[in-house]
Amino acid sequence: MGAGYRPEPAAEAVDRPALRRCVVNVDEFANSYWGSRALLTHAPDLPAPYDDLFSLPAADELLSRRGLRTPFLRIAKNGVVVGDSQFTGPGGVGADIPDQVRDDKVAALFADGHTVVLQALHRTWPPLVDFATQLSADAGHPVQINSYLTPPESRGFSAHYDVHDVFVLQVAGEKHWTVHEPVHPNPLRNQPWTDHSTAVAAAARDKAPVVDDVLRPGDALYVPRGFLHSAKALGGVSAHLTVGLHTLTRYLLVQELTNLAANEPDLRTALPLGFDPTDPAQLDQLLPHLKQLLINHLTAATAADLTPALRRRTWSTTRPEPIPPLAHAAATKSLTASTTVRRRANLRYHLTPGNPTTLQLSDRAITFPESTAQALTHLLDGQDHKVGDLPTLTPADQLTLVRRLLTEAVLITPTSQAETPLSQARPAREQP
Ligand SMILES: O=C(O)CCC(=O)C(=O)O
């Protein structure tokens, strides 16, 4: 599998509806831009503007009526971040925790030219919860969403790079963006721009930008991680969504491959008595043999050795479709043979038929009798199923199995889910 390998999309993300709102041609994006080039797409070429996802009134509601707390908010002007205490305080009786956002303070800072950043909207604003869930299924990488609200003629942040890829989706107003090639390509999460601040400032000042353009409502800009960027609002208030893809990298696989070395007894032996690991001469004596042991170990490692660790590490980074606890409990209680159920969208799992049949989830494994394997395979395929139609089980066993999977939050009943774009689109990451 070479560097240019492109996997087929997960079965139920084939249409990639969220990704298609960010780029015109998904295949061209995957082959020619992903991780390597910035891409600006203007609204007329995209399916729809983004005002169904977020808006200035939505931002106002979050800032004034939702009891938002830090760190769900950041405020900055011209590259200087404002301390939390300047815009937080207790919320009054019954809500006196002091880290709550003060709407009056935010209003004053915004009027003074500060940019307000609403963070983790993929957790707090329902249309963005659904959009992030779908996009992470479409892209195969975990997604977070922030929004930047900038007053007219203002700049919140100086040139910097992010350690994740972003789609900038312009919601309201106009913002002038400048994007430059990286000074440190493909930064890992522990390689922030502040480690290269002098080079970043020099490149942003002296080099020709790869994007130097104005984003207007409905435009989308893809900025791969490492690319330097800064932006300034033009005449009106600007609001954009920054949809961050927390890129899973080849280095992640390298880390997990080397972690497997912990299973090799020879690699766990003690260093010689009196050994000084900071002395290059002593290390020189040891390294050739050690490297050879490691190479032997890496050469023997298989994909099957790696997958359990990778499941543990990656599955918990993305949340599946939300479940409304009260409606879900009511639906579970009133289950009958005619109830329709389906797998919870974007739930990560691995089913191993056998005695017992094991369903591996992100945080636990559940076992079932072997006789349920066929019914389980049906139930997990992402489609709607009537309980009474499940194969190979008696009516009583059909109900028992489905009730268990509802209780484990593996299945949902479509009727108990809110009518959201997500529940209609049924995104999922299929794991055969
Ligand atoms: O709008 C700005 O000032 C910067 C925005 C930014 O860095 C981002 O969206 O990632």
The ligand as a Gaussian input file, in Angstrom:
#p B3LYP/6-31G(d) Opt

LIG

0 1
 O      -10.646000      34.547000      11.543000
 C       -9.538000      34.579000      12.068000
 O       -9.050000      35.588000      12.578000
 C       -8.679000      33.340000      12.076000
 C       -9.482000      32.141000      11.834000
 C       -8.729000      30.882000      12.015000
 O       -7.571000      30.825000      12.355000
 C       -9.449000      29.644000      11.754000
 O      -10.632000      29.699000      11.412000
 O       -8.807000      28.563000      11.863000

